[in-house]
Amino acid sequence: MDKPFHDFDGVDEAWIRREKTKARELRKTRWWRHKLAQGLCYYCGRKSALAELTMDHVVPLALGGGSDKNNLVPCCKACNNAKRNILPQDWKTTFDI
């Protein structure tokens, strides 16, 4: 049986759960509401309705990125789904956004 992707990088499940909890807590803050108020996707720059924006880890948790303000950005659902668990510079060279 294959291991999950993040196991290859030495990132353990408990750490990922803690980071996801931190991200959920940050969603409740004034800081995050301010980020969403701009209504812009970090990756494609398109204006979106607040309900269409999601929180994304620029450096994915699976690659060791944490849930801190420097690593969390609003993005549209399309970009979040397309980016998945890769770094933005790798994603932008693979997909034309």
Secondary structure, DSSP 8 states (H G I E B T S, - for coil): ----GGGGGT--HHHHHHHHHHHHHHTTSHHHHHHHHT-B-TTT--B--GGGEEEEESS-GGGT--SSTTTEEEEEHHHHHHHTTS-HHHHHHHS--
